[in-house]
Amino acid sequence: MANILDVAQLRAVIGEPSEQVRLKLHTRLNAQAREFIGRSPMFLLSTADAEGQPTVAPKGDGPGFVRVADERTLLIPERKGNKLVFSLQNILANPKVGLIFLLPGTGETLRVSGEAELLDDRALCESFVERGRAALLVTRVRVTQAYFHCAKAFLRSDLWNPAAWAEPMTISFGEEIAEEGGLASSAIGEFDAAVQQRYETDL
């Protein structure tokens, strides 16, 4: 097995993009991108810490929860979560971020790159109210690149086709914690029931 070690080797396998593909890369959010964000209920946020260790976090809320302030600026409300704040800490250390916006039923996705900063502005947070709660803080992203990604991955995976879906998988956080010695086996059921209760009452 030969490792690919440079771009020339990579291009020999993959090839070069067409000129038309290069033309779809933009430095701003055009009208179609702004509409897509306005309809999207979820995106994936990629960040990396100061050493380059990456993570990807899902972010979701009502359709259009990410606000397009202008063609080069996004405002993202932060909601309650597990308080590990890996992505937010990463932004403080390394502001470069990547986002992929999803729209259920649409195979194309919108990819956005930019630089982020965290805002603790009460008036701004209170302009992002969902379920009676204001945002905890707001992430502002200055867009440096935006483009639509083709639908091939979604077509290959059949992701939006309910007939192709496997049976849902039940995730037990209690089992995970117990396996690492942080929870008694007898407490797994109670722990998982509490998680489900928070899903219903603490979004």
C-alpha positions as CSV (number, residue, x, y, z in Angstrom):
1,M,0.0,0.0,0.0
2,A,1.4,3.4,-1.0
3,N,0.6,6.5,1.1
4,I,-0.3,9.7,-0.7
5,L,2.1,12.3,0.5
6,D,1.7,15.3,-1.7
7,V,-0.9,17.2,-3.7
8,A,0.5,15.9,-7.0
9,Q,-0.1,12.3,-6.0
10,L,-3.5,13.2,-4.8
11,R,-4.5,14.9,-8.0
12,A,-3.2,11.9,-10.0
13,V,-5.8,9.8,-8.3
14,I,-8.7,12.3,-8.0
15,G,-8.1,14.6,-11.0
16,E,-8.7,18.3,-11.3
17,P,-12.1,20.2,-10.8
18,S,-13.6,21.7,-13.8
19,E,-13.6,25.5,-14.3
20,Q,-17.4,25.5,-13.7
21,V,-16.9,23.9,-10.3
22,R,-14.3,26.5,-9.3
23,L,-16.8,29.2,-10.2
24,K,-19.2,28.1,-7.5
25,L,-16.9,29.2,-4.7
26,H,-17.9,32.5,-3.3
27,T,-16.6,35.0,-0.7
28,R,-20.1,36.0,0.4
29,L,-23.6,34.6,0.9
30,N,-25.5,35.0,-2.3
31,A,-29.3,35.1,-2.4
32,Q,-29.7,31.3,-2.7
33,A,-27.4,30.7,0.2
34,R,-29.2,33.2,2.4
35,E,-32.5,31.5,1.5
36,F,-31.1,28.1,2.3
37,I,-29.8,29.2,5.8
38,G,-33.2,30.9,6.4
39,R,-34.9,27.5,5.9
40,S,-32.3,25.2,7.6
41,P,-33.1,23.7,11.0
42,M,-29.6,22.3,11.5
43,F,-25.9,22.7,10.7
44,L,-22.7,21.0,11.6
45,L,-20.0,23.2,13.2
46,S,-16.3,22.3,12.8
47,T,-13.7,23.9,15.1
48,A,-10.2,23.1,16.2
49,D,-8.2,23.9,19.3
50,A,-4.9,25.7,19.4
51,E,-3.0,22.5,18.7
52,G,-5.3,21.6,15.7
53,Q,-7.3,18.9,17.4
54,P,-10.7,19.1,15.6
55,T,-14.3,18.5,16.7
56,V,-17.6,18.7,14.9
57,A,-20.8,19.6,16.7
58,P,-24.4,19.5,15.5
59,K,-26.4,22.7,16.1
60,G,-30.2,22.7,15.6
61,D,-33.3,24.7,16.3
62,G,-36.3,26.0,14.5
63,P,-35.9,26.6,10.7
64,G,-33.8,29.8,10.1
65,F,-32.5,29.9,13.7
66,V,-29.2,31.1,12.3
67,R,-29.6,34.8,11.4
68,V,-28.0,36.2,8.3
69,A,-27.0,39.7,9.4
70,D,-25.6,40.5,6.0
71,E,-24.0,38.7,3.0
72,R,-20.8,38.2,5.0
73,T,-22.1,37.8,8.6
74,L,-23.9,35.0,10.4
75,L,-25.3,35.2,14.0
76,I,-25.8,31.9,15.8
77,P,-27.6,31.6,19.2
78,E,-26.2,29.3,21.8
79,R,-28.7,27.1,23.7
80,K,-28.5,24.9,26.7
81,G,-26.3,21.8,26.3
82,N,-24.0,19.5,28.2
83,K,-21.7,22.4,29.2
84,L,-18.5,20.8,27.9
85,V,-18.3,23.8,25.5
86,F,-15.6,22.2,23.3
87,S,-16.5,24.2,20.3
88,L,-16.8,27.5,22.1
89,Q,-13.4,27.0,23.8
90,N,-11.9,26.2,20.5
91,I,-13.3,29.4,19.0
92,L,-11.5,31.3,21.7
93,A,-8.2,29.6,20.9
94,N,-8.7,29.4,17.1
95,P,-11.5,31.4,15.5
96,K,-11.4,29.6,12.1
97,V,-14.6,27.5,11.7
98,G,-16.5,25.5,9.1
99,L,-20.2,25.0,8.8
100,I,-22.4,22.6,6.8
101,F,-26.1,23.6,6.6
102,L,-28.7,20.9,6.1
103,L,-32.2,21.1,4.8
104,P,-34.2,17.9,5.2
105,G,-35.2,16.4,1.9
106,T,-32.7,18.5,-0.1
107,G,-29.6,16.6,-1.2
108,E,-27.4,19.7,-1.6
109,T,-25.8,21.2,1.4
110,L,-24.3,24.7,2.0
111,R,-20.7,24.8,3.1
112,V,-19.5,28.0,4.9
113,S,-16.0,28.9,6.2
114,G,-15.2,31.9,8.3
115,E,-13.8,33.3,11.5
116,A,-15.9,33.3,14.6
117,E,-16.2,35.3,17.8
118,L,-18.4,35.0,20.9
119,L,-20.7,37.8,21.9
120,D,-22.2,38.3,25.4
121,D,-24.7,41.0,24.5
122,R,-27.9,40.8,26.4
123,A,-30.0,42.7,23.9
124,L,-28.7,40.6,21.1
125,C,-29.2,37.3,23.1
126,E,-32.8,38.4,23.9
127,S,-33.5,38.8,20.2
128,F,-33.0,35.1,19.8
129,V,-35.9,33.7,21.9
130,E,-37.0,30.1,21.4
131,R,-39.3,28.1,23.8
132,G,-39.4,31.2,26.0
133,R,-35.7,31.4,26.5
134,A,-33.1,33.8,25.2
135,A,-29.8,32.7,23.8
136,L,-27.0,32.2,26.3
137,L,-24.6,33.9,24.0
138,V,-24.3,34.5,20.3
139,T,-21.5,33.4,17.9
140,R,-20.8,35.8,15.1
141,V,-19.2,34.3,12.0
142,R,-17.5,36.5,9.4
143,V,-17.8,34.5,6.2
144,T,-14.7,34.0,4.0
145,Q,-16.1,31.3,1.7
146,A,-19.5,29.8,0.9
147,Y,-20.6,27.3,-1.7
148,F,-23.2,24.6,-2.3
149,H,-22.0,21.0,-2.2
150,C,-23.6,18.6,-4.7
151,A,-26.1,15.9,-3.6
152,K,-24.0,12.8,-4.4
153,A,-23.2,11.8,-0.8
154,F,-26.9,12.1,0.2
155,L,-28.0,10.1,-2.9
156,R,-25.4,7.4,-2.2
157,S,-26.4,7.1,1.4
158,D,-30.2,7.4,0.7
159,L,-30.3,9.6,3.8
160,W,-33.5,11.4,3.2
161,N,-35.4,8.2,2.1
162,P,-37.4,6.9,5.1
163,A,-37.8,3.5,3.4
164,A,-34.0,3.1,3.5
165,W,-33.6,3.9,7.2
166,A,-32.4,1.2,9.6
167,E,-34.2,0.7,12.9
168,P,-33.5,3.5,15.4
169,M,-30.6,2.8,17.8
170,T,-31.2,3.4,21.4
171,I,-28.3,5.2,23.0
172,S,-27.7,4.6,26.7
173,F,-25.5,7.3,28.3
174,G,-25.9,5.4,31.6
175,E,-24.3,2.3,30.1
176,E,-21.4,4.3,28.7
177,I,-20.7,6.0,32.1
178,A,-21.1,2.7,34.0
179,E,-18.6,1.0,31.6
180,E,-16.0,3.5,32.6
181,G,-16.7,3.0,36.3
182,G,-18.6,6.3,36.9
183,L,-22.0,4.9,37.6
184,A,-23.4,1.8,39.4
185,S,-25.1,-0.7,37.0
186,S,-28.2,-0.5,39.2
187,A,-28.5,3.2,38.4
188,I,-28.3,2.9,34.6
189,G,-32.1,2.8,34.1
190,E,-32.7,5.8,36.3
191,F,-29.9,7.8,34.6
192,D,-31.3,7.2,31.2
193,A,-34.8,8.0,32.2
194,A,-33.6,11.4,33.5
195,V,-31.9,12.0,30.1
196,Q,-35.2,11.3,28.3
197,Q,-37.0,13.6,30.7
198,R,-34.6,16.5,29.9
199,Y,-35.2,15.9,26.2
200,E,-38.9,16.6,26.9
201,T,-38.6,19.5,29.3
202,D,-35.2,21.2,29.0
203,L,-34.5,22.1,25.4
